[in-house]
Amino acid sequence: GAEVSLSVNLARRGDIQRHHSATHLLDWALREKLGNHIRQAGSMVAPDRLRFDFSHFEAVAPEVLRAMESDINAKIIENAPVKAYEVPFTQKPADVVAVFGEKYGDTVRVVDIGGYSKELCGGTHVAATGEIGLFKIVSECAIAAGTRRIEAVVGQTAFALAQTQSEALKSAAIALNCPAEEVPAKL
């Protein structure tokens, strides 16, 4: 009979939604660029970052990372709707990704982002991709034999990172007495 008051920190929840939906876009981009052998091996979503572990046999080349980042940002700009619906597990559409090893109940929730990213997921998401904002990959590395990790940021965190990196490049350009685009050659 006790009275309870619930309060949701909407700013924090929004940041988590952005990073979580971006994780789905990253999974989509990995499959697009590297192939359908990609399998999620773990993930972490926080208000200020995301981490995605996946099966792959070699480092992801820098140009492939750049292409994935570009493709994800293009999908964000498209502002595609993010829809969620429930179906019996036995009637899950064939093109919906289910994480191997996860245990699912009789009814599952499908999260469909723009018709191109479809996964079983019970998490919180944005209503449309445009809410994610800027997507920026921070790192890619090996964490075990045959398992890679990508860390990334979105939204305000990505903007703050871009600002910090831009200021660092400007400082280097001033120190080297050259335009910012000539810093690598000058170094």
C-alpha positions in Angstrom: 0.0 0.0 0.0 3.0 2.3 -0.1 3.0 5.2 -2.5 5.8 5.4 -5.0 7.0 8.3 -7.1 9.0 7.5 -10.3 11.2 10.0 -12.0 13.0 9.3 -15.3 16.0 11.4 -16.2 14.9 12.2 -19.7 18.2 13.7 -20.9 20.1 10.6 -19.7 17.5 8.3 -21.3 17.7 10.2 -24.6 21.5 9.8 -24.6 21.1 6.1 -24.0 18.5 5.8 -26.8 20.8 7.6 -29.2 23.7 5.3 -28.4 21.6 2.2 -28.5 20.0 2.9 -31.9 23.5 3.8 -33.2 24.7 0.3 -32.1 22.1 -1.2 -34.4 23.3 1.0 -37.3 26.9 -0.1 -36.6 25.9 -3.7 -36.7 24.1 -3.1 -40.0 27.2 -1.2 -41.4 29.5 -4.0 -40.4 27.4 -6.6 -42.2 27.2 -4.3 -45.3 31.0 -3.6 -45.5 32.5 -6.9 -44.1 29.9 -9.5 -44.8 27.1 -11.6 -43.2 29.6 -13.6 -41.2 29.6 -10.8 -38.7 28.1 -11.9 -35.4 27.6 -9.7 -32.3 29.8 -11.0 -29.5 28.7 -8.4 -26.9 27.8 -4.7 -26.5 27.6 -1.9 -24.0 25.5 1.2 -24.3 26.0 4.1 -22.0 24.8 7.7 -22.0 28.2 8.9 -23.3 29.5 6.0 -25.5 28.8 2.6 -27.1 30.9 -0.5 -27.4 30.2 -3.3 -30.0 32.1 -6.6 -30.0 31.9 -8.8 -33.1 33.4 -11.8 -34.7 35.8 -11.0 -37.5 39.2 -12.5 -38.5 41.3 -9.3 -39.0 41.5 -5.7 -38.2 39.0 -3.4 -40.0 41.0 -1.2 -42.4 40.9 2.5 -41.7 39.2 3.2 -45.1 36.5 0.7 -44.2 35.9 2.3 -40.9 35.6 5.7 -42.6 33.2 4.3 -45.1 31.1 2.7 -42.4 31.1 6.0 -40.4 30.0 7.8 -43.6 27.2 5.3 -44.3 25.9 5.5 -40.8 25.8 9.3 -40.8 24.0 9.2 -44.2 21.4 6.9 -42.6 21.1 9.2 -39.6 20.5 12.2 -42.0 17.8 10.3 -43.8 15.8 10.4 -40.5 14.3 7.0 -41.1 11.6 5.9 -38.6 12.5 3.4 -35.9 9.6 1.0 -35.4 9.2 -1.8 -32.8 6.6 -4.5 -32.8 6.1 -7.9 -31.2 5.7 -11.3 -33.0 5.8 -14.9 -31.9 9.4 -16.1 -32.1 8.3 -18.9 -34.5 7.0 -16.2 -36.8 10.0 -13.9 -36.8 10.8 -12.7 -40.3 13.8 -14.4 -41.8 15.7 -11.1 -42.3 15.5 -10.2 -38.6 18.9 -10.6 -36.8 18.8 -12.6 -33.6 21.9 -12.7 -31.5 23.3 -16.2 -31.3 23.2 -17.7 -27.9 20.5 -15.3 -26.5 17.5 -16.9 -25.0 14.2 -15.7 -26.3 10.7 -16.1 -25.1 7.6 -17.2 -27.0 7.0 -13.5 -28.0 9.9 -11.3 -29.3 10.3 -7.6 -30.0 11.6 -6.6 -33.5 13.2 -3.2 -33.9 13.1 -2.1 -37.5 15.2 0.9 -38.5 14.3 2.2 -41.9 13.7 -1.3 -43.3 17.4 -2.0 -43.5 18.3 -2.8 -39.9 16.0 -5.4 -38.3 17.0 -7.0 -35.0 15.4 -8.7 -32.0 15.8 -6.2 -29.1 14.1 -5.2 -26.0 16.0 -1.9 -25.4 15.0 1.7 -25.6 15.4 3.5 -29.0 15.0 6.8 -30.7 11.8 7.4 -32.8 13.8 8.3 -35.9 17.4 8.1 -36.9 17.8 11.9 -37.1 17.6 12.0 -33.3 21.0 10.2 -33.1 23.0 13.2 -34.4 26.6 12.8 -35.4 28.1 9.3 -35.3 31.9 9.0 -34.7 34.0 5.9 -34.4 36.6 6.4 -31.6 38.5 3.1 -31.8 38.7 -0.4 -33.3 40.8 -3.2 -31.8 41.2 -6.9 -31.1 39.9 -8.1 -27.7 40.4 -11.9 -28.4 41.3 -14.2 -31.2 38.7 -13.7 -33.9 36.9 -11.0 -31.9 37.1 -7.2 -32.6 35.7 -4.2 -30.7 34.5 -0.9 -32.0 33.9 2.0 -29.7 31.9 5.0 -30.8 30.1 8.1 -29.7 27.0 10.0 -30.9 25.1 13.2 -30.4 26.5 15.8 -28.1 29.4 13.5 -27.1 30.4 13.2 -30.7 30.1 16.9 -31.2 32.3 17.6 -28.2 34.9 15.1 -29.5 34.9 16.7 -32.9 35.4 20.1 -31.3 38.3 18.9 -29.2 40.0 17.3 -32.2 39.5 20.4 -34.3 41.0 22.6 -31.7 44.0 20.3 -31.4 44.5 20.4 -35.1 44.3 24.2 -35.1 46.9 24.4 -32.4 49.2 22.1 -34.3 48.7 24.2 -37.5 49.7 27.3 -35.6 52.7 25.7 -34.0 53.8 24.4 -37.5 52.9 27.7 -39.2 50.8 26.1 -41.8 47.1 25.6 -42.8 45.4 22.8 -40.9 45.1 20.6 -44.0 49.0 20.7 -44.4 49.7 19.5 -40.8 50.3 15.8 -41.8 52.7 16.7 -44.6 54.5 19.2 -42.4 54.9 16.7 -39.6 
